[in-house]
Amino acid sequence: MLDQLLTKAENSGNLGLEEIEQLLNLENQSDIDRLLACAYRVKTRYVGRTAWFRGIIEFSNICAKDCYYCGIRRSNSKMQRFTIPEKDIVESAVWAWKADYGSVVLQSGERSDPEYINMVERLLKEIKKRTNGELGITLSLGEQSEETYRRWFDTGAHRYLLRIETSNKELYAKLHPRDHSFENRVDCLHRLRKVGYQVGTGVMIGLPMQTARHLAEDLMFFKSLDIDMIGMGPYIYHSDTPLASYRAEWEIPHKTLLNLGLKMIALARILMRDINIAATTALQALEHDGREQGLLAGANVIMPNATDTQYRENYQLYENKPCTDENATMCRGCLQRRIEGIGEQIGFGKWGDSPHFASRTNKAIV
């Protein structure tokens, strides 16, 4: 039965909800390895064996949101808040450009006040100016109005990652205060598509109260939106959050959680063959080579940390985040060695656009 299902997965990628759930429930390691190998063959055929670097700059942990799972939530009074000076944010981006990264990701806590919106616009203008327009820019800055998305797009951003965290409305309500709107978050994904961004989303994997059916529905949600890129990873607890109270009852062993994350990457690759998929840092928090395992499961994007080390300790969405004490140069060299060690190459100096976006819009890949 598994042989037939994997053959169908590799040849067509047209799996139904129950088939996806069946593959997510695989427990035997040899069966899991067969699924991951299938996804890697699909990856090799559709997007090749190149890992695209996105230097991530986490420039502020000030957040207006109060999500129950997040270490930088508004109500966490133990968190030392910061916003990196604009000139230093720009210098980090320039460093990434000079280090031959094709792109950076600007990420922060969620805000939508005019001061913040204007600051991001200034950053985009200055980064584009200082890098001769050569550096690709992805934003991961949360829910905004269509006008704001358009302002930032017109100023130079071209990709946007807005994780839905779960596509199940009932589970979403359990993870957020009442003033957080599931409908608005979904609407934001449509606004981003309308403006012209390459649109990315993702979920947390292994949440309390989450089932394999929920995760299978998440994958179908991504496919129904015809998404261009995915950034998702294992859910890891942060002690200073309300969701930590579920830890004793719901926490999943690290190896099981890592396998679940890898299965989600593999199935995303099988179902949506030419999209960009990130091997997130949370995989490395579970095992030292977690990100490499993510690449071998079908991911093709890596996000080395390009944030000044003095700020990294205070940008922890979850506990035991790796690489908080390594400077950007160390991160680059370490990752390059590790990625080349598994037989992949790094796509230096190119944006590494989603092939799916190119085919969807008839635009050339940069």
N, C-alpha and C positions, 0 to 999 in steps of 0.2 A: 504493500500500500504506500509506504513512504517513497519507494523508488518511483512509482507512478506520479506521485504528487510533486516530487522534485523535478522530474522530467517535464511535467506540465509547467512548473514554475520557471524553469530555465528557458523553455522553448517559447512560451507565450506571455508569462507574467500575469495571466488572467485568473487570479485566484478569488474564490468567494470568501465571504466572511467566516464561515465555519472552517474552511481550509486554512485560512490565516491563523485562526485560533488554535487549530490542531498543531500547526508548526510552532506557534508561540509556547505551547504546552510540552514540547519535546524536553525530556529530562536526561535521557541517555547521552553521555558526552559524544560518543561516536556519531549519533544521529544529529546532534547539534553541529558537529564539525562538518558533516555532509551538507547541511543547510548553508553554513557559512561559505564553504567551498563553492557551492552552486552560485551564491550571490557574488562571489569574487569573479567567477567566470563571466557573469552578466556584466559586472563592472568593467572588466577588461575589454569586453566586446563593445560597450557603449560609450565609456568615458576614458578608457585607457588606465594606465598604472602611474598616473601623475598625481601627486598630492599638492594641492594649492595652499600656499601659506596666506593667512590673514592675520597680520599683527594686531592683537586686540589691545585697545587702550581704554581701561576702565577709569574714566576721568572724574567720576563723582559717585558717592554712595548716599547722597541725599535723595530721598524717595517720598513721593506723596501717597504711594500705595501702602497697604497694610496686610499684604498676603500672609496667610498663616504659616507658610512654609519657609519664608525667606529671611535670611540673616540680616539684610539691610532694610527690613520693613520699617515703616514710619514709627511704630511704637516701641522699637527696640532701643531703650534708653542706654544700654550698655555699649552701643556702637559709637565710636568716635567718628564724627562726620567730617567729610572733606570734599572740596572741589579743587582739582589741580589747576593752578594758574594757566590761563589760555596760552601764554607763550611756551610753557612747558609741554602742554598737550600737542601743540604744533611741532615742537622739537622732537617729540616721540614719533610723530608721523613722518617727519623728515628723516629721522634715523632709520625707520622701517624702509623708506624709499631708497636710501643710500645702501641699505643692507640687501637690496634687490628683492624685497617683498613686493609682490604685485599689488597688494591691497592692504588696507587696515580696516578694523572694525572699531567704531566709536560707540562705547557702551556706557550707560550710567543708570542710576535709579530713575524712575519715571517721574517726570515733571512736565507741566504744560503751561507754566506761567510765561508772560511776555519776556522777562529777563532771560530766562533759560532758552527760549526759542531764538531770541536774537543772538545769544552767545553761540549757539550751535551754528547759526548762519555765518557768523564771523569766522568761526573755526574752519568751516568748509571753504570759505573764500580764501583764507590765508593758506590752508594746506594745499589747495589747488594751485595757488600762486607759487608757493615755495617748491613744489614738486613738478612744476612745468605742466601741470594737468595730467601727469603720467601715473599718479598713484590712484588706484581704485579705492572707493570709499563705501563701506557698508555701514549702515546705522542700525543700532539696536537700542532704541530710545523710547519704546513703549507706545501707548495710545495717544494719538494726536488728531487734530482736525484735518480734513482734506486740504485746507489752505496751508497749514503748517507743513504737511507732507510735500505739497507742491513747492513751497518756498525752498525747502531743503533739497529737493530734487533739482530744481532750477539752478541751485547754487553749486551742485556738483556731486551729490550723493546719487548712487544708482542701484544699490541693493539695500534691502531693509529686512531685518529679522524681527518678527514679532511672534513669540511663542504663545500658543493658545493654552499650553500647560495640560489641558485635557479637553477633548471635544465633547465630553459628556456633561450636559448642563447641570445635572443633579450633583455630580461629583465636584464640578467647578464651584457650585454654591457652598459646598462643605469646606472648600479650601480658601475661601475669600469672605470678607465682610459683605454685608448686604448692599453697600454702596458701590461694589465692584460689579460691573455689568458684563455678563457673558456675551450678550447680544452686541454690545459696543465693541468688544474685542474682535468678534467675527467681522463686524462691519468695517473695522480698521483694515483688515486684510483685503477687503474689497476696495476700500479707498486707495490703498497702496497700489493695487493692480490697475485701478483707473488712472492714477497719476503716471504710471509707466515704470515703476520699480521692478527689478527682479525681486520676487516676493518669497520670503522664507518664513517658516513657522516650525513648531515642534512641541513636544510634550515632555513631562517628567515621567520616568519609567520606574515603577515599583512604589508608587504612592500608597499610603494607607487607604483602604477601602477600594482600591483599584483592582480590577479583574483582567484576565486575559481577553475577555470579550471587549472590555473598554479599550484596551490597546489595539485590538483588531479594528475596532470602529475608528480609532484615531488614524490608523493607516488609510482606511477608506475615506476618511474626511480629507486627508492630505490629497488623495488622488482625485476626489470630487472637486476640489478647488483648483486642480491642475497646477499645483504649487511648483515653484522653480528650485527651491532649496530647502533643506531641513537641518535644523540644529536641535537635537534632542539628546538627553542623557539620563543616566540613573539618578533617582532621587536619593539624596544623602541628607540626613537630618542635621539641623542646627539647633543646639540646646536652648538658645534664647528665642524660641518660637513656639506658638501654641501647638503646632503639629507634633512637637517633640513628646507631648504627653501620650502619643500613640506608639511610642518607640518599642516598649516592652511587648506589645501585642502584635505589631505589624512589621517590625524591622526584618529585612530579608538578609540572609547570609551573603557576604560579599561575592563569593563565587557565583551563587545563584543569581544575584542582582546583575553582575557583570554579564553573565550569559544571556539574561533577559534583554539587557541593553544591546548586546551584539545581535541577538535574534531580531530585534526591532530594526536595526540598521540593515541587516540582510534582507528582511522582507520589504523594507522601503526601497532598497535597490532593485529587488525583483519586480515589484509592482510599478515603480516609476523609474525606468531604466536609465534615463539620461539626465537626471537632476543632480545637483550638487548636494552632498551629504557630509556633515561635519563629524569628525571623531572628537568628541568633546573632552575637556579636561577632567570631567567627573569620572570618565573611564579610567584615567590614570590614578585617580584618588582611590580606586578599588584595587588595581594592580599596577605595578610600576610600568608595564608595557601595555597598559589598557588602550592607549590611543593607537598604537601599532596594531593591536588586535582589531580595533575599529576599522582601520584601513583594510585589513585582510578580510573583514566581514562585508565590505562594500562601500565604506566611506571614502571620500576623495578630497576633503578639506581639513586642514589642521590650523588651529588658532594659537600660535605662540604668544605669550604675554609680552607686550611691549610697554607696559605701564612702569613708571618709575617705582623701584622697589620700596621706597619709603611709604608708599600708599597701599601696597598690596594687602598687608595684614588687615586693613579695614574695609576691603572689598571681598568679603567672604559670604557668599549666598548660602554656603553649606560648610560643614566642618572639614578640617584636614585637607584643604585645597592645596594641591601640589604647586611647586615652583614659586612660592611666595618670596623666597629669599635668593632667587637667581636673577641676575640682571639680564637685560634683553639679549645681550651678546651671548651669554651662556645658554639661554633658552634656544637661540637660533642654532648654535653649534651642536648642542646636545640632540635636538630634534633631527637635524640633518643627518647625523651619524646613525641615529636609530631608524629613520625612515629608509635611508639607503641600505641599511642592514637587512631589511625585509624584502629587498628587491624592487622597491619603488623609487621613482625619481621625483624631485621637487620642481614645481613649476615656477622657477624664479623669474621675476621681471615681467610677468603677465597678470592681467586681472583674473584670469581663470573663470570667466563667465559660465553660467549654467548652459550646457548645450541645449537643454530643454527650453530655456528662455529664447535662445537663438532660433530654434525651430518653431517655437510658438509665435514669434514676432517677425521672423524673416530678417533678423538683424545679425550682423557678423559677430563672432566671438572675439573678445579682446583679451 
